[in-house]
Amino acid sequence: MTSTPDLESALEAASRAYEEFASRGLSLDITRGKPGSEQLDLADGLLTAVSGDDVRTPGGVDARNYGGIEGIVELRELFSPLLKVPTEQLLAGGNASLTLMGQALTFALLHGTAVSGDPWGAGPHRLICPVPGYDRHFTLAESLGFELLSIPMDDEGPIVAEAQRLAEDETVKGMWLVPMYSNPTGITITPERAAQLAAMPAAAPDFTLLWDNAYGLHHLREDHPENLDILSLCAEAGHPERPWIFASTSKITHAGSGVSFFGAGPETMRWFIANLGKIAIGPDKVNQLRHLRFFGDAEGVVDHMRKHAEIIAPKFDAVLDALETGLGGTELATWTKPDGGYFITLTTLEGTAERIVKLAAEAGVKLTPAGATHPYGIDPGGNVIRIAPTMPSLGDVELAAEGLVACVKLASYEKLLAG
């Protein structure tokens, strides 16, 4: 469709479709990757998993008391095989892995790391950020004074040559990475790409992979990749302290009262616990005991995640079906088709994302702000939109996807006609 009359006709049809959708007066929200109420209900057994007369761990620890800064050992044993981290190198904390990320980065800024005693904050400090990426990573790092350096990704993960080029500067201290079902693209890093990052030369002696395994258990299909043992890959490459591993049950049990995890090499774990012990006396072990009893064992977690998939896979399919039906073959957009995680990434014509988000808001569909997938909120192409289909009902997801398609068409034909 290249002629002006054809474009004008397409724009007119897109305008009518948009106005019809906007006239419904809907209020839909697909902005953030939150679990829906039906998913949260799956874990309501947590609320009765611990009673007042049964508050001891299997090892006899009174979960109500101080201490145990590493978290209760039985829960760490349960999640160890799932996260591919040895129990003795895995810490269980409070409800938010983002808090653990902030603590680890702050410790490095103030005190240096287990590999180098030079505080990162003593000079310029930068982090590599594969894009599109997770906005909370960027916001956290920016708030701590890091300069954020973007690199692209392909279907196998971050482009290692770009990361290595930047890592030749000793002020580049590390790199963010969501290895499984990356936020927001759904890309899972390949073992080959992970091994390259594990072995990659870096000028900073304590160059760190900030390995946020936020979606490592969040499969949508029975046929799925397995979590990588990044600790072994790095150790084999001569960098045993390179990865800092983060995870949580925030999207597994109750988002506001889950358990977070930190995994690392032996020296880094001792470094982290030594620093953490100066600001904390122990985590919420009662909540950890709830999780231990609720799941029972690692297979209990796997079974639980199958129930999540039964709820949210149809929502992902509804978005993908709407995109294919409405935009397939038009060359107006492309989109990811993830096998897990919480997001779909829509890539539109250059410079149209902000207009699409604005049109959607005016029609009653809230989307993540344009640019949120890039450091400093600046998407150079202005064409990446994150879709989060998990929290609304299936019916609302179907409506929101219909409205999104209408917005993409309207904004796209406007741009094509404008030249």
Legacy VTK file of the C-alpha trace (Angstrom):
# vtk DataFile Version 3.0
C-alpha trace
ASCII
DATASET POLYDATA
POINTS 419 float
0.000 0.000 0.000
2.084 2.920 -1.292
-0.226 5.242 -3.228
-1.704 8.266 -1.528
-5.332 7.307 -2.315
-4.777 3.863 -0.792
-3.225 5.367 2.315
-6.007 7.918 2.649
-8.580 5.149 2.374
-6.733 3.080 4.977
-6.487 6.064 7.309
-10.188 6.761 6.981
-11.032 3.153 7.853
-8.584 3.190 10.769
-10.112 6.424 12.092
-13.601 4.933 12.011
-12.461 1.780 13.798
-10.664 3.824 16.450
-13.621 6.130 17.064
-15.951 3.158 17.374
-13.680 1.550 19.949
-13.160 4.785 21.897
-16.915 5.365 22.050
-17.357 2.299 24.260
-16.040 4.199 27.278
-13.805 1.384 28.483
-11.185 1.547 31.237
-8.543 -1.150 30.707
-5.012 -1.407 32.096
-2.197 -3.476 30.584
0.671 -1.357 31.917
2.521 -3.544 34.419
3.300 -7.213 34.790
1.203 -7.914 37.853
-0.412 -11.258 38.623
-4.181 -11.309 38.310
-6.411 -12.032 41.286
-7.026 -15.573 40.065
-3.276 -16.191 40.151
-2.956 -14.749 43.642
-5.780 -17.014 44.791
-3.630 -20.027 43.915
-1.375 -19.282 46.888
-3.991 -18.493 49.522
-2.910 -21.647 51.336
0.003 -19.551 52.563
-2.373 -17.722 54.882
-2.961 -20.842 56.977
0.334 -22.661 56.430
1.743 -21.593 59.822
-0.225 -21.659 63.069
0.650 -20.278 66.479
1.516 -23.683 67.939
3.712 -24.796 65.034
6.302 -22.148 64.258
9.512 -24.170 64.108
11.396 -25.114 60.979
12.158 -28.810 60.325
15.574 -28.134 61.849
14.011 -26.798 65.054
14.552 -23.065 64.510
11.857 -20.818 66.001
10.870 -18.775 62.941
9.546 -15.934 65.095
12.907 -14.954 66.522
15.936 -12.963 65.403
18.784 -14.420 63.412
19.300 -16.617 60.412
20.322 -13.839 58.079
20.799 -16.335 55.210
17.146 -17.432 55.491
15.886 -20.814 56.630
18.006 -23.560 55.154
15.150 -25.850 54.152
13.630 -23.236 51.842
17.031 -22.587 50.300
17.397 -26.334 49.755
13.998 -26.407 48.067
14.810 -23.616 45.597
18.458 -24.573 45.047
17.818 -27.049 42.183
15.206 -24.779 40.623
17.551 -21.779 40.488
20.722 -23.803 39.807
22.471 -22.349 42.867
24.020 -24.485 45.636
22.202 -24.118 48.937
25.268 -22.714 50.704
25.516 -20.023 48.010
21.845 -19.042 48.131
20.305 -16.480 50.495
16.559 -16.180 51.097
15.367 -12.703 51.973
12.275 -10.532 52.129
9.564 -10.043 49.561
11.437 -8.057 46.896
14.437 -9.088 44.813
14.682 -5.450 43.718
15.632 -4.633 47.311
18.431 -7.204 47.185
19.656 -5.637 43.923
19.695 -2.212 45.531
21.544 -3.519 48.579
24.176 -5.360 46.542
24.842 -2.375 44.302
24.998 -0.013 47.280
27.475 -2.287 49.079
29.666 -2.279 45.943
29.458 1.488 45.635
30.452 2.026 49.278
32.772 -0.867 50.038
33.910 -2.456 46.802
33.241 -6.127 46.083
34.616 -9.501 47.140
36.994 -9.355 44.166
38.169 -5.764 44.555
38.188 -3.541 47.611
37.925 -0.403 45.499
34.504 1.195 46.067
32.656 1.575 42.783
31.410 4.962 43.962
34.938 6.383 44.251
34.908 7.194 40.550
32.723 7.008 37.475
30.596 3.868 37.414
28.643 2.526 34.480
26.403 -0.435 33.726
25.614 -2.118 30.414
21.906 -2.349 29.672
20.616 -4.687 26.940
17.562 -3.123 25.314
14.649 -3.357 25.222
14.951 -3.996 28.932
13.412 -3.736 32.386
12.575 -0.210 33.462
13.048 -0.888 37.183
16.632 -1.989 36.567
17.302 1.278 34.808
15.559 3.420 37.421
17.398 1.739 40.308
20.811 2.057 38.699
20.227 5.656 37.659
19.164 6.551 41.215
22.494 5.181 42.476
24.489 7.324 40.082
25.325 4.767 37.412
25.636 5.859 33.810
23.575 3.492 31.663
25.012 2.186 28.397
22.610 0.515 25.968
23.443 -2.447 23.757
21.123 -4.365 21.410
19.851 -7.929 21.707
18.927 -10.561 19.165
16.948 -13.790 19.576
19.850 -15.426 21.452
20.459 -12.665 23.980
22.661 -9.566 24.279
25.170 -8.906 21.508
28.417 -9.963 23.185
30.705 -7.981 20.866
28.956 -4.775 21.946
29.160 -5.702 25.618
32.846 -6.578 25.313
33.624 -3.309 23.575
32.114 -1.356 26.457
33.691 -3.605 29.109
37.147 -2.573 27.898
36.583 0.538 30.042
37.321 -0.209 33.716
34.562 2.178 34.810
32.041 -0.270 33.339
31.277 -2.368 36.397
28.671 -4.806 35.161
25.707 -5.643 33.030
22.020 -6.176 33.627
20.538 -9.382 32.280
17.168 -11.147 32.489
18.258 -14.551 31.199
14.917 -16.358 30.967
11.958 -14.746 29.158
13.562 -11.322 29.221
11.475 -8.322 30.218
9.946 -7.221 27.877
10.898 -9.277 24.806
10.528 -12.789 26.183
13.973 -13.727 24.801
15.810 -16.538 26.622
19.582 -16.374 26.430
21.182 -19.387 24.793
23.796 -21.490 26.630
26.373 -20.428 24.047
25.702 -16.724 24.552
25.741 -17.135 28.350
29.098 -18.930 28.146
30.493 -16.069 26.066
29.423 -13.554 28.702
30.865 -15.729 31.447
34.249 -15.769 29.714
34.190 -12.225 28.327
37.307 -10.158 29.111
36.628 -7.004 31.121
38.871 -4.195 32.339
37.157 -4.007 35.732
38.489 -6.952 37.806
35.101 -7.283 39.477
32.936 -6.934 36.372
29.570 -8.374 37.384
26.655 -10.033 35.609
23.499 -8.815 37.350
21.601 -12.011 36.529
17.952 -11.263 37.356
16.181 -14.594 36.980
12.793 -13.015 37.604
10.916 -15.317 35.207
13.002 -18.476 35.397
10.034 -20.639 36.453
7.316 -18.788 34.559
6.713 -21.062 31.584
3.639 -20.805 29.381
4.207 -24.091 27.570
5.146 -27.599 28.721
8.061 -27.616 26.266
10.406 -24.985 27.681
14.106 -24.204 28.238
15.826 -24.939 31.525
17.527 -22.451 33.803
21.234 -22.139 33.086
23.884 -22.831 35.706
25.604 -19.473 35.282
27.709 -20.015 38.417
29.368 -23.076 36.862
29.795 -21.347 33.501
31.564 -18.423 35.144
33.685 -20.627 37.388
34.801 -22.706 34.406
35.745 -19.480 32.612
37.871 -18.304 35.536
35.354 -15.759 36.887
33.671 -17.569 39.804
32.478 -14.336 41.430
31.128 -12.709 38.254
27.390 -13.508 38.566
25.043 -12.002 41.127
21.825 -13.995 40.825
18.459 -12.607 41.852
15.021 -14.226 41.937
11.807 -14.142 43.930
8.394 -15.715 44.385
6.676 -12.371 43.760
4.887 -13.700 40.674
4.668 -17.224 42.070
2.791 -16.761 45.353
1.614 -13.384 46.690
3.326 -10.474 44.972
3.502 -8.286 48.068
4.598 -10.995 50.509
6.838 -13.417 48.679
10.433 -14.468 49.267
13.459 -13.129 47.398
16.738 -14.903 46.675
20.355 -13.887 46.134
22.907 -16.316 44.767
26.609 -15.791 44.071
30.097 -17.243 44.206
31.425 -18.289 47.640
33.461 -15.133 48.252
30.684 -12.845 47.074
28.179 -14.592 49.325
30.425 -14.046 52.339
30.894 -10.400 51.280
27.155 -9.850 50.895
26.232 -11.450 54.218
28.940 -9.480 56.040
27.564 -6.210 54.696
23.928 -7.209 55.108
24.560 -8.172 58.734
25.341 -4.560 59.546
21.883 -3.347 58.471
19.658 -6.371 59.197
19.298 -9.041 61.875
17.339 -11.529 59.820
14.508 -11.866 57.284
10.863 -12.718 57.863
11.389 -16.398 58.611
7.714 -16.951 59.401
6.878 -16.061 55.819
9.675 -18.276 54.587
8.272 -21.138 56.670
4.871 -20.527 55.098
6.400 -20.955 51.664
8.278 -24.082 52.681
5.125 -25.748 53.983
2.965 -24.555 51.114
5.244 -26.006 48.425
6.653 -28.987 50.299
9.344 -29.637 47.721
10.681 -28.422 44.387
8.082 -30.395 42.433
5.422 -28.516 44.377
6.728 -25.270 42.870
6.700 -26.772 39.367
3.119 -27.983 39.785
2.091 -24.588 41.104
3.560 -22.837 38.068
1.576 -25.101 35.747
-1.561 -23.681 37.354
-0.329 -20.163 36.632
0.227 -21.093 32.997
-3.314 -22.409 32.683
-4.579 -18.982 33.711
-2.305 -16.663 31.764
-1.433 -18.577 28.585
-4.904 -17.873 27.119
-4.341 -14.148 27.751
-1.065 -14.183 25.850
-2.726 -16.136 23.059
-5.562 -13.585 22.919
-3.092 -10.732 22.372
-1.094 -12.659 19.790
-4.264 -13.660 17.931
-5.486 -10.057 17.864
-2.137 -8.794 16.585
-1.983 -11.443 13.884
-5.601 -10.895 12.814
-5.388 -7.112 12.810
-1.787 -6.438 11.788
-0.483 -9.612 10.194
0.814 -8.990 6.693
0.488 -5.195 6.957
4.174 -4.427 7.698
2.938 -1.921 10.269
4.356 -3.833 13.244
6.131 -6.927 14.500
5.817 -8.595 17.868
7.432 -11.230 20.034
5.811 -14.598 20.710
7.161 -15.570 24.122
6.982 -19.039 25.644
7.023 -17.636 29.163
7.437 -14.572 31.319
5.014 -11.687 31.614
5.301 -9.527 28.509
4.910 -9.193 24.770
6.954 -6.586 22.919
5.322 -4.750 20.036
7.623 -2.966 17.575
5.822 -0.419 15.421
6.809 2.025 12.710
9.614 4.335 13.757
8.444 7.284 15.807
4.884 6.041 16.399
5.033 4.528 19.908
4.255 7.724 21.805
1.301 8.491 19.530
-0.045 4.945 19.922
0.193 5.090 23.712
-1.579 8.463 23.721
-4.358 7.242 21.420
-4.825 4.151 23.554
-5.101 6.190 26.751
-7.717 8.431 25.182
-9.653 5.339 24.120
-9.554 3.810 27.604
-6.553 1.465 27.312
-3.562 2.227 29.555
-0.198 1.105 28.175
3.310 1.298 29.610
4.743 4.734 28.688
6.670 4.862 25.443
10.402 4.753 26.155
10.080 2.813 29.412
11.926 -0.114 27.853
15.116 1.943 27.472
17.484 3.771 29.847
16.437 7.308 30.746
13.072 6.642 29.085
14.553 7.338 25.658
13.808 4.824 22.913
15.921 6.000 19.941
13.541 4.443 17.441
10.408 5.576 19.243
8.741 2.310 18.285
8.838 -0.162 21.207
5.727 -0.851 23.288
5.527 -3.306 26.191
2.275 -5.258 26.575
1.452 -6.814 29.959
-1.583 -9.111 29.626
-1.542 -10.953 32.958
-3.554 -8.838 35.404
-6.845 -8.091 33.565
-9.477 -10.728 32.936
-9.323 -12.636 29.661
-12.280 -10.648 28.354
-10.593 -7.355 29.177
-7.345 -8.518 27.575
-9.232 -9.322 24.378
-10.815 -5.863 24.374
-7.521 -4.117 25.134
-5.781 -5.979 22.298
-8.558 -4.986 19.910
-8.158 -1.344 20.904
-4.374 -1.530 20.615
-4.635 -2.785 17.052
-6.922 0.127 16.192
-4.414 2.582 17.667
-1.474 1.049 15.793
-3.308 1.295 12.487
-4.391 4.883 13.034
-0.954 6.111 14.119
0.794 4.156 11.373
-1.317 5.463 8.511
-1.025 8.978 9.886
2.750 8.648 9.754
2.839 7.070 6.302
0.660 9.822 4.859
2.792 12.487 6.521
5.771 11.076 4.678
LINES 1 420
419 0 1 2 3 4 5 6 7 8 9 10 11 12 13 14 15 16 17 18 19 20 21 22 23 24 25 26 27 28 29 30 31 32 33 34 35 36 37 38 39 40 41 42 43 44 45 46 47 48 49 50 51 52 53 54 55 56 57 58 59 60 61 62 63 64 65 66 67 68 69 70 71 72 73 74 75 76 77 78 79 80 81 82 83 84 85 86 87 88 89 90 91 92 93 94 95 96 97 98 99 100 101 102 103 104 105 106 107 108 109 110 111 112 113 114 115 116 117 118 119 120 121 122 123 124 125 126 127 128 129 130 131 132 133 134 135 136 137 138 139 140 141 142 143 144 145 146 147 148 149 150 151 152 153 154 155 156 157 158 159 160 161 162 163 164 165 166 167 168 169 170 171 172 173 174 175 176 177 178 179 180 181 182 183 184 185 186 187 188 189 190 191 192 193 194 195 196 197 198 199 200 201 202 203 204 205 206 207 208 209 210 211 212 213 214 215 216 217 218 219 220 221 222 223 224 225 226 227 228 229 230 231 232 233 234 235 236 237 238 239 240 241 242 243 244 245 246 247 248 249 250 251 252 253 254 255 256 257 258 259 260 261 262 263 264 265 266 267 268 269 270 271 272 273 274 275 276 277 278 279 280 281 282 283 284 285 286 287 288 289 290 291 292 293 294 295 296 297 298 299 300 301 302 303 304 305 306 307 308 309 310 311 312 313 314 315 316 317 318 319 320 321 322 323 324 325 326 327 328 329 330 331 332 333 334 335 336 337 338 339 340 341 342 343 344 345 346 347 348 349 350 351 352 353 354 355 356 357 358 359 360 361 362 363 364 365 366 367 368 369 370 371 372 373 374 375 376 377 378 379 380 381 382 383 384 385 386 387 388 389 390 391 392 393 394 395 396 397 398 399 400 401 402 403 404 405 406 407 408 409 410 411 412 413 414 415 416 417 418
